[in-house]
Amino acid sequence: MGTQGTQESNQQAGAGGTGRRALLGAAVLGATGSVLALAGTVNAAERSRSGKGLGSLPVPTIIGHRGASGYRPEHTFGSYQLALDLGADIVEAGDLVPTRDGHLVCRHEPEIGGTTDVASHPEFAGRRTTKVLDGVSTTGWFTEDFTLAELKTLRAVERIPANRPHNTLYDGRWEIPTFEEVLKWQDEQTRKRGKQVWIYPETKHPTYFRKLGLGLEERVAKLLHKHGKDRKNSPVVLQSFEPSSIQRLNKLVDNPLVVLLSGAATRPWDFVEAGDPRTVADLITRAGLREIAGYAQGIGPTLDLVIPKDAAGNLTTPTTLVKDAHAVGLILHPYTMRNENPFLPANFRKGTDADAYGDSFGAFRTYFATGIDGVFTDNPDTGLLARADFVNG
């Protein structure tokens, strides 16, 4: 997820689209009706064979957030591979940021001090700098200051070692993947596994990079076209926290498109730059959702927009977001479910250890009951078990 999504997780831990909308809308209505009305009797696997594109996937869809990042350093082929091994329906591979020479690579953020071993490379000490990224002063090393060849000398490390000390075992094992490598990996894994592998990449800070002359959307579209994955039923879902990025992609490709939504009081950075006063709260009104449905097929809201928390961090009453989004044909893939206590609603935590697991099954069940169409999770195996409980229980 983007900077807005990063802030969210840190707080917790830390016109051409009409046909696509009709296709996905039909899948949503069928799936949603099943989930809400027949949750105890419908088998997800049966519904997974009933459509094309996203309609071919089980509902609720389990999306491996940055791979299986609960168990491996995020945005590595180790994390992506494990997500598939654990059964994820889609792998979020990856968060796309550019290199100085214009290649797209997969990192959670352009600042890579916390996700690679760049600080231990003396030859790059002079690259450490402070930049303003979407209004936030950020110090570190940035992908746009490195060539791809230079980035390939780095290795990935665990981003939140305090919560995931076991993941540090794998520090240094994997390099930074490029988006083109991911597209080739997707094809290889599809052949090896005998089933279509889906990916869910995100354009990161698109306004920031466009001002640097490193526009993301054209680069994404060029690679998707090269690999024949720019069609409405292609197994690649594109997402962004900036609505204008999704609008731009809607003119370049026919892939399913999803607008990510952070906290209700926040503003997408492209809105800030353009002087658009609207907040996420405006985007999730019925009028706002109808507008999004004009160029996208889904939304990726923070879980708090689906079920808010009270001052103590406990879940309260679900909002009308699921019903309102479904009414205009949008699917919902909220983020992010994690097993560790600090990331769970307070009423699902067990004990106080930062890396201890809480009652994530209970939390999954509560969110699934709202009728969401899928969820991003760092723990795809937990999500799959929770889904089986939900649809068959």
N, C-alpha and C positions, 0 to 999 in steps of 0.2 A: 504494500500500500504506500501511498505518497506521504509527504511531510505531514499532512493533516492526519493521515492514518498513523504515522509515526508518533505524533503527539498523543493520539488516542491510546496507542499501545503502551507508551511510556507512562501515561497516567494510570493505566491499569496495571502496569508492571512496576510497568513502564508503557426528405422528399422521396429519395430512393429507398427509404426504409419501410415503405408501407407493406410490401410483400413479406418482408422478414418479420414485421410485427404481427401480421396475420398468421404466419406459420407458428411463431413462438407463442402468440396469444392463444391459439388453439391448444397447443401443448400445455400451456399454463392452466387453462380452464379445466382441461381434463385431469391434469395432475392435481391441481389444487382441490378440485371437487373430491377427488379420491382421498387426499390427505385429510381434509377437514371432515368429510362425511363418513369415510370408510376406513379410518386409520387402523382399526383393529383387524380388518380382513384383507386389505389390498396388499399384494406382494409387490415390492418395488421392482424386482427383476422383471415381472410381467409387464409393468408399465414401461420399462426401458426399451421394449421392442415395438412400441406403438407409434413412432414418429421418426422424422428425419432431423438432422442437426441437433440442437439442444433437446428437442423432443425425444431423441433416442436414448437419453440418459436417465438413470434412475432418479426418482424424486422422493425425499429431498436429496439433492446432489451433494456429494462429499468432495470438497475442493481442497487439495493439499496446499496449504498456505506456504508459499516459497519452498514447496516440496513437502518433506516430512520434517519440518524444522524443529519439532519437539525432540528429535532424536539425532539430527545431523546439522552442521552449520548450514544456514539457509543459502538458497541460490547457488548450490553446487550440484554437480551431477550425482553426487552421493545422496543428497537430499531428494532430488527429483526421482532418482531410481528407486529409493526406498518408498517414496509415496506410491509409486506404481506397485511395488511388491506388496505393500500393505492394502492395496485395493482401491486407492483414490480414483474417483470418477474423472476428475480433472486435476492437472498439476499447474499451479501458478508459476509458470516458467516463462519469463521472469519479469522482474521490475527492470524496465529498459532505460538505460542512460548511455550517452555517447562518449566515445573517446575523442581525443584531440584530432585524430585523423578520420573521424566520422563513422567509426564502427559502433554498432549497438552491443552493449554488454549487459549482463544480468547482475545487478547489485540492488540492495534495498534502497540505497540513497547514493547520489553522486559522491558524497563524502565517504571515504572508504577506510578511515582510520580505525573504526570499530568493527569492521567486518573482514579485514585482511591484515597481513603481517607487514604492511608498508612501513610502519614505524621502526621496524628492525632492519630496514634497508638503508644504510648510510648514504647510498648514491642518490636517494630520493629525499634526503633531509631538507634540502633547499626548496622542495615543492610544497612544504607545509605552509599554509596561508589562511587568511580569514576572508570569507566572502559573505555577502548577504543573499541568503537563499530563501526566496519567498518571504522576504521581510524579516528573516531571522539571521542574526549574525552567527556564522558557523565557522569554526576553526578546524582545520585538518587537511587532508589530501583529497583532491577531487578528480574524478575520472576524466573530465575534459582537459586536464593538464597533463595527461599521459597518452602516449601512443598505445595502440593495441599490443604491440610487441613488448612494451614496458610493463603493461598490466599483466601480461602472461607470465612475467617473472614473479608475480606475487602469488600468495596462497591464502585461501579463505580461513577465517577463524570464527568461533562462536560469538554472536553479537551480545548475548545476555548470559555470561558465564555464572553470575550470581544465582540465577534461576535454573540454569542448565549446566551444572558443573560436569556432568557426564559427557556432554557434547564436546567439551574441550579435548577429550581423547582424540578427536578427529581434526583438531587444528593442524593446518599445514598440509593436509592430505590432498585437497583439490584446488585446482586453479579457478580463475574467473571464467565462466562460460560466455561465449558470444551468442547473440540471438540466432545467428545462422547455424551455429553448432546445435542449438536447441532444436531448430526445425529439422535438421538431419537426424538428430537423436530421436525425435518424435517418430519419424518414418521407420527408423531401425527398430524401435521398440514395438511399433504397430506390427511390423512383420514378425518379430520374434514371439510376440505374445498372442498373435492371431486375433487381436481385437483392436479397434481404433483407439489410439491414445489421444487425449485432448489436452490442450494447454490454454492458459488464461493470462497472457502477458499484459502489462500495464505501462502506459507512457508516463514517465516520471517528470514532474516539473516542466511540462512542455513549453510554457510561456518563458520561463527562465532560459531554457536552451535555445528557443527560437531567437531570442535577443542576442545570443552568442553566435548566431549563424549556424546552429546545429539542430535544425528542425527535426523533430522525431517522427512525425506522422508520415512524411514522404519516405523516410528510410524504412519504416515498418512496412508500408504499402509495397515498396519496391521488392523487399525480401519475400513478402507473402505472395506477390505475383510471380516472382521467380520460381518459387516452390509450389505454385498451383494451389495456394491455400488462402485465396482472397475472395471466396464465394460464400453465399448465404448459409450453405450447409457445411462449410469447411470446419474442421475440428479445432478452430482457434477463436476464442472469445477475447475481444479487446476491451480494456477498461482504462479509466482515468478519473482523477479527482477534478479535472478541469473540463467542464461541459464543452468548451470551444474545441478542445482536442478531439472529443468524440464527434462533434459536428464536422470537423475537418476530415476525420477518418471516414465518416459516413459518405463523403464525396469521393473518397479514394478507393474504398474496398466495400465488399458486400457482407463482411463478417458480422456475426452477432456483436453488438456493442452495449457496454454497460457503463453508466455514470456512477462513480463512487461518491458517497456522501458521508462527511465527517459529522462532528457535533452540530446540533441545531443552530447554535449561535455563531458558527464559523462561516466564513465566506470563501468560496473557491478563489484561488489566487488569480486566475484570469479575470474574475469579476473585480477584484481589487485593482488590477492593472487597468482595466477598462472603465473604471468608475461606476460599475454596476453595484448599487447598494444592497442587492438582495443577499440573503443568507441562505443556508441550507434549510432553515425553517420555511422560507418562501418556496423552495424547490419541492418540498414534500407536501405542499397544499395540493388540492385537486387540480387547480389550474397549473401549478408548477409541474406536476406529474404528467399532465396532458401535453405540456410543452416538451418534456423529455421524451415522451412516447413518439414525438414527431421525428426524432432522429436516432433513438436508441431503442433497444429491446429489453433492457433491464436496468435495475439499480443495485448498487452494492452499499447499503447503509451500514453504519456502525450498529452493533446489536442494541445499543442504548436507544436508537430511534425506533426499534421494534418493541422493546420492553424497557422503559426507563427505570432507573434506580433511585431510591430515596437517599437521604443524606447519609445514611449508614451503609450504603452500598448494596442494599437488598433490592431484589426485583419487585416492581410494583405492577400496575395494570398495563397490559399491552395497549399500544396506540392503534389507530385505525390505518396505519401505513400499509400493512399487507393487503387489506381489503381495498384501499384506495388505489394502490399500484396495480393490483390485479384488475380493477375495474377499467383501466385504460390499456390493459394488455401487457403490462410490464412484469417481468419476473423479478424476484428478490433473492439476492445472494449476499446476506449480511456477513460481517467480519467482526472479530476473529475468536473462535473457540479454542481455548488452551486448557490443558489439564491442571496446571499448577495453581496453587491457592491464590497468589496475588492477581491472577488474571480472571478469576471466577467471581460472580456475584457473591457478596458476603454470606448470603444464606446457603451457599453451596461449598463453603470452605471447610476444611477439616484441619484443626490445629493451626499453627502459626508459621511453620517453616516455609521459607520462600520457594523452595524447590519441591515441597511435598504436594502430592496430588489431592485434590478435593473431590467432591461429588460431581464430576463432570458429566456423568450419565444423567443425573438429575437435571443439570443445566441444559444439556442437549434436548432432553425430552420437553422441557418447558418452552424452549425456543421453537422446536419442531411443531408444537401444538398450535402455534400462531398461524401456521399455514405457509411459512417461508418455503421457497423452492429449492434451497440449498444453503450451504454455509461454508465459509472458509475456516479451516482448522489446521493447527500445527500438528495434530495427532489424528491422522486419517483412520487408523485402526480403531480408535475409540469412537470416532464419528460413525464408522460403518456398523459397529456393534450397537450403537445407540439407535441408528436408523432401523436396524433389524428388529430391535425391541419395539420401536415405535410403530412400524408398519404391520408387524405381525402379532403384537402384544394384545 
